[in-house]
Amino acid sequence: MLTVHHLGLSQSERIVWLCEELAIPYELKVYARDPKTRLAPADYKALHPMGTAPVITDGTLVLAESGAIIEYILARYGKGQLTVAPDDAEFGAYLYWLHFANGTLMPSEMLGMLKTEEPFVQVMRLRSDRGLAMMNQRLGQVPYLGGQALTAADIMTVFVLTTMRAFNRRSLTPYPHILTYLARIGERPAYQRAMAKGDPTLKPMLA
């Protein structure tokens, strides 16, 4: 049985959402953060040597890293859903946005949170701004990052635009197409189910 180990307020919400979109059987185990440190509890850290979220188990497999988990679940259980075919005109864009969230946007956002005006941190803040502007432009052209339909690229990205803002109170007001996109995401029943199961006390930060 595929088991999703979900740490509250973490990237593992992506995996819960993915499973709900695919409508596949899975077991969900929810772990609460330490109320003082906001860090993962010891039993979550013990799941994988890196001690970070997300983590899945599937038989004897223990797998971490959002991108790797998403690719694994899609290849093993997805039956071609939530991807873009290599011969599709949007395939390159799909791959770009699939990797952009954790490759560029999330690191830039995390470093930009630092309370310092060090030149490198300022560079990362500007990089984050450029990334959001580029994403806003893309979403003014198509309804989803991978084109006309929801894909894994969206599932990778939405956490950075929503729940991560619990740690970094960035306003998305300058990016109206992103806000329209988030409203569209919020209407998806699978997203609503995932958030209700994984973080029932959290109101999704879609605005």
VENQUI-V934112 format. One record per helix or strand of 2 or more residues. SS is the DSSP state (H for helix, E for strand). FROM is the first residue (numbers start at 1). LEN is the number of residues. Records with the same first field share a line. If there is no record, write none. Layout:
# VENQUI-V934112
SS: FROM-LEN ; FROM-LEN
This chain:
# VENQUI-V934112
E: 2-6 ; 27-5 ; 55-4 ; 61-4
H: 13-10 ; 42-4 ; 66-12 ; 91-22 ; 119-21 ; 152-10 ; 163-4 ; 176-11 ; 189-10
